[in-house]
Amino acid sequence: MSSASSIRVRFAPSPTGMFHVGGARSALFNWVMAKQSGGTLVLRIEDTDASRNSPEWTEGIIRALAWLGMDGGEYEGPYFQSANADKHAEAAATLREQGRAYYCDCTREQIVERTGDSHMGYDGFCRDRGLEPGPGRALRFRTPDEGETVVVDLLRGKPVFKNSALEDFVVARANGSVTFLLANTVDDMSQGITHVVRGEEHLSNAPKQQLLWDALGGTPPVWAHVPVIVNEKRQKLSKRRDKVALEDYRDEGYLAEAMRNYLMLLGWAPSGDREIVPWDVIVDEFHIDDVNASPAFFDVKKLRAINGDYIRMLPVEKFVAACLPFLERTPFEVDMAVFDQLAPLAQTRVAVLSEIEQMIDFAFLPEPPFDEQSWKKAMKEPAAQILADTAEAYRDAPWKADELKERLEAVGAAHGLKLGKTQAPVRVAVTGRTVGLPLFESLEILGRERTLERIAAAHARLTSEASASE
């Protein structure tokens, strides 16, 4: 390996869609390697596919990295692959001049017709035809007929690829534009990249790119192909099937610190069998060669749990600040003085910040939301009598959470019920749902008048329903 001070890693996404959580993990792995070695992380936007690229996707990548903590001061760049087009063309010309590449005008249909196998790679038909550049002619790299290419990989040892099994692959298309394999290699060479850390789906490209490095007179980088990320069915995460966009998790109310922590656990484990790990500890302990090569399960339930833990660790004032963008989306107006009182209660209950609206809406709506399932579950006999007795008990009660709890316990005892059963109809009457913030603290904040109005309204509805069913 190179000395720590000379390590240069890169993150090279294509701006063709939303920023994938797998790309975010690769970016984090590279960032940590650069930080702990005193090296450099290069951000390169691989934007040569003009038909699929969009400036908005590039902006999304940069925003997502900044959200994770990688602002412009944490990396060199961004560089754009399209700006290196002249170097790509020069490299293609060099390969041809050296006899390491040749022009080919074969179509896929012709290859299948010659070989009789639709799955077979290129058969080398044009190797010795001496074709000149022209319409419909791509430039292919001449793969060695014999020997083998050994890829030194920090996670996978030394995979060996027989050169005879590698087809003569295209390095420049008929229109003159170069392919990913050559552009990626030239950019890594020109930017002095010493270590390439990327997804294992690129492992099959490594021997081809290593041959290109050799042909162009460079020393191949140290490779590390990190494990694929899979869903609960052990299928590779797919944007068609799974929620994979980092922005979606951000907008749902996941904290950057929690997401960063969780993504680092996909294939790697810190000491002490921990899941909540401070970032400085991660930077200190992480080693790329400790990453497990097996597929990593993206467990949304575990991510939610970790995010909830991070939310609860926030100082209350930071929790309030984090909630502000989500409060701005609510269809009701939020009185911040009231929210400040509710915030410590909500902080113990939410797993993602977008849940805040449903936790607090009862306090700001003229009437509690009506959830039919909650109503049917809670408003069973003797719910009507419990509501009536609670209203009477609360009419002159000191309006403090402890006193309200004590009085409701007494109501339940009179009916032979424990507090859990007794408070269910009261909770639904006041908040609209069976699950929510701590009940008695919520009642204290809501106030006597509004609490008694809602209990009375629920009692009237229950009585009406009972009459209608007779």
N, C-alpha and C positions, 0 to 999 in steps of 0.2 A: 504493500500500500504506500501511497504518497505520504509525506510528512503531514502532520495535522495542519500546519500553517498554510499548506498549498492546496488543501481540499477545496474543490469547486464543484458544487452540485447544481442541478437545475430542475426547475419545474416547468414543463413545456406543454400546457393545455392547448387544445384547439377550440376556438370560439364558435362552436357550432350548436350550442344549446345551453340549457341550464347547467350550473356547476354541480357536478356529481360528487356525492359523499366519498366515493372511491378516490377521485382526484384530490379532494380535500385531505384525505389521509396521506396520500403520496406527498402532497405539499408539506404537510406537517413533519413527516419523516425526514424529508430533505432539509427543512428548516432547522429541526433539532440537530441534525448532523452538522450543519454549518455553524450553529451557535456553540455547540460543545467543542468544536475543533478550532474555533477562531477562523473558520474558512468563510466561503462566500456562497450564497444562494443566488442563482440567476433565474429571473422570471423571463421566459421566452414564450411569446404568443405565436403558435404555429398556424398562421393565417393564410396559407397558400391555396387552400381550397375555396376559391372565390365564390363558387356556387352555393356554398353552405355557410360561409362566414358572415357575421354581422357585428357591427361596432357595439351594439347593445349587449351582445354576449361577452365581448371583451371587457366592457365596463362592469358587467355582472361578475366576472372572474375577479377583477381587481377589488370590487366592493366586498365580495365574499371573503377574499384573503384578508382584507382589512378588518372585517368583522371577527375573524379568527385571531387577530392580533398581528397579522403580517401587513403592516402599512409599508409605504415606499421606503422607509428607512431600514427595513429588514431584508431587502433584497436588492440586487443590481438589475436594473431594467425599469420597466419592461422593454424587451427587445421584440421586434416583429420579424418573423421568418421571411416575410415577403421582401424586406429590405436587403436580404442576403441573396437575392436572385442571381446577381452576377457571379458570385462565388459558386453557387450551385451549378451554373452553366459551365464555368471554368473547370470544375471538378469532372463534370460529365465529359467535356472535351478531352481532358487529361486521360481519363480512363480509356477513351477510344484511341487516342494517339499511342498509348502504351500497349494496345492490343488486349486490354482487359475488358473491353466492351465492344459490341458490334450492333449494327442495325438489323432489324427484323421486321418483316411486313406480314407475318402470319396472323391470321384471325383465329379466334377460338374455335370456330367451326372447322377450319382447315386442320388444326391440331387434332381435334377429335376424329376427323375423317381419317387422318394418317394413323393414329394410334388405336382407334376403335375403343377408346376409354375416355369417358366424359370426366372422370375424376383425375386423370393423369396430368401432371404438370407439363411444362414445355419440353419438347423433345429435341431441342438443339438444331433444328432443321437449317437455320440461317447462319450457323456458326462460321462456316467457311465460304459463304456466298459473296462476301465482299461488298455488300450493299452500301450505297451512299445515302446521306440524309435525303428524305423526300416525304411526300404526303403518305400518311398511313404507316410510317416506319418508326417504330419505337427503338430505343437504345437498351440493350440487355447486357448485364454483367456476365462475363465469362467465368463461371464457377470452376474451380480446379476439378479435373477429372478424378484425381486420386487424393489420398490422404484424408485428414479429418481436421475439424475445427473444434478446439476445446474452449468453452466459455467458462471463465473463472467467475463463479457467482457466490457472493457472501452467504446466501441462504441455501443454495442448492448444490454446493460443492463444485464439481467440474463436469457439467454435462458435455458429452461428446457427440458431435454431429458429423456423420460421414459426408464428405464433400460430394460424393457421387449421388447422394440423396437430395442435395440442394439443387433445384432447377436454376437455369440461367434467368435470373429475375430482372424485371424492368427497372431501370434507374432513371429513364427520361421518356416521357410519353411522346407520341407522334407530333403533338403541338409544341414540343420543346420544353414543356414544364417538367421538372424533376419530380420523382415520387418521394413519399415520406422517407423511405430507407436512405436515400442519398442526401436529401435536404437535412434530415435529422443528424446524420453523420457529419456532414460539412459544418453545420452549426455548432455541434459539440466540439469539433476540432478547433474551429476559429475562436470559440469562446473559452477554450482551455478547460473543458469539463473533465474532471478526473474520476468522478464516481457517478454512475447513472442508477438512480433508484426509481423504479417504476413498477407498474402492475405486471403480474406474471403472464398476462395475455401477450406481452411483447417478447417473451422468452424465445419464441420461434424466430423472431427477427434478429436476435442477438448474433447468431453465427453469420448471417448475411452482412450485418453492419460491421462485424469484426473483420470480415474479409474486405469490406470497403475501407476501413481504417488502415489495414495493412497495405492495400493497393495504393492509397493516397499518401503513404509514408508516415502515418501516425501511430502512436501507441494506444491501443484500445483502452477504454476506461475500466475501472473496477465495476462489475455489474452487481445489482441486487434486485431481483424480481420478487416483489412482495406478493403475498397470497391474494387470491381473488376474494371478494366479499360476496357472501351468499345470503339468501333469505331463509325463513324458517323451514322451507322445503328443500334447502340445500341447493337451490338454483341460483346462478349468478344474478346479482341485482340487475334489474332491467328497468329502464325508464318507462317502458310500455306496461309493466306489471307492478312495479314497486315504487314507493315514494323515495326518490333518490336525490332530488335537488336540495342542496344545502340551504338555498333561499327559502324553501318551503318550511324547513325546520326552524329557521330563524323567525319567519313570519308567524309560526304557530306559537312561538314564545319559548323556544329553547335558548338557554344562555350560552354565549360563546365559550365561556370557561368550561361548561359541562360538555358541550359538543367536542371541544378540543381534547378534553380528558378522555372521553369515550372513544373517539376515533383512534387515539394512540393505543388503546387496549385491543384493537382489532389485529391480532397477530402477535402482540407483545404483552408481557406481564411485568409489572414492577415488583420489587421485593415485598415480602410480608403479606402476600395474598390480599392486597388492597385493591379497591376500585376507585375510591376518591383519592386522587394524588395531586398535590400542588404542582403547578407548572414547573417551578424551579427544581423540584425533585425529579420530575420526568426528564428534564434536560440533563440533569446530573446522571441519572441511571440508565437512560436509553442507550442501547447499542444495536445497530442495525443487524448484526449477525446473530442477535438473540431472538429475532423475529421468527416465529414458527411458519414454516412453508405451507402448512395445511390451510385449506379455505377458512376464512374468518366469518362467523355468523353475525350479521347485523341484527341485533336483538333490540327491537324498538321498546319493548317493556323494560329492559335493563336501562336503556338510554333515558326513558321517562323517569325511572327511579333515581338515576344519578342526577338528572336535571332537578328533580324535586329536592334532593339533598343540597344541591348548590343554591337553590332558591332559599331554603331554610337557613343557610349559612350567611345570607346577605344581611347587613345591617338594615333595620326597617326602612330608614330613609332611602337606601339604595333600592330596596324592593319597590317602594312607592315610585321612584324615578323610573325603574324598569317597566312598571305597569302603565306609565303615562301613554305610550303609543296605543295601547290596547284600550284604555279608557276613552281615548279620542274616537274610537270606532263605535262605541256603544250607541244604541238608538235613544238613549235617555241621557239627561244631563247629570253629571256627577258633581256633587258638592264635595270639594276636596277636604273640607273640614270633617265631614262625616267619613269620607274614605280613609282619612288618616287614623280614625278610630277603628275602622274595620280591617285595615291593612295587617296588623299583627295577627288577627284571627285568620285572615285569608292566606297569609304566608305559610301557615301550618298545613294548609289543605290542598293547594294547587300543585300540580306536577309540571304544568307548562303555563306560561303567563296568559295565554288566550283563554284559559278557564276562569279568569278573574271576573269576566262579565256575568257568567252564570252564578258565581258565588255571591255577588253583591247586588244583583239587580233588584232584589226584594226591597232593599233600603231606599231605592230611588224611584221606583215605579209607584203610581198612585194606588195600585192594587198588586198583590203578589201574583207572579205568573201562575197560570193554571197548567199543571201537568197531570193528565188523566190517570196515568199509571200510578203516580204517587198518591193521588186522591183515593183511588180504589184500594190501594194497599193499606193506607193509614186510617181511612174513615169507615172502619167497621165497628160494630157494637163493642163497647159502650162509648164510642167516640163522641156522640152528641152530648151525652151527660158529662163526659170529661171536659169538653169545651165549656159547657155551662158552669161547671164547678170551678174550672180554672179562671174563667172571667170573674166569678165572685171572689175567688181567693186573691186575685191580682188587683182588685178594685182599690184596695187601700194598702197594698203592700209597699214597703220601702223599695224604690225602684233600683235595686242592686242585684247583680247576677246571682250572688249567693242566696239572697233572700227569695228570689224568684224560683230558684232550684228547690229550695227547702219547701216552699209552698206547693210546688207541683208534686213533689214526693209525697206530701201529705194527701193530696188529691188522689194519687195513685194508690196509696195505702188504703184509702176508704173503699176503693174498688178491688182491692186484692191484687193490684198490679205493680210490677217493678217500674222504675223510672223509664227504662227504655221503651216499654209499651205505652206508658202514659204520655210521654213527650211526643210520640209520633204524630198524633192528630194536631197537637199544638204547633209543631214545626211546619207541617203542611199548611195549616191555616194561616200562618204568619209569613212563611217564606215561599210556599208553593211547592216545595220538594221534600223528599224524605232524607236527602243528603245535603249537607251544606256546612256553614260555619258553626262553631260552638253556639248552641241555641241560646243559653241564658245571657251570654255576653251580647249576642245579637239583639235580644229583646231589650236589654238595657240601653243600647245605642238607638234602637228604633223608637223607644219612648212608650210611655203608658198609653197615651191616647190612640196612637196608630195600632199598637198591639191589640188593645181591646176592641177596636173597630174591626180588625181582621178576624179575630176570634168570633165576634158576633156575626159577621158576614158568613163565615164557614158554618157556624151553627145553624143559621137560617137556611143555607143551601142544603145542609143535611136533613133538616126537618122537612123541607119542601120535597126532597127526593123520597123521603120515607112516606110522605103523604101520597105522592104520585104512584108509588108502588103498591099501595093498599087497594 
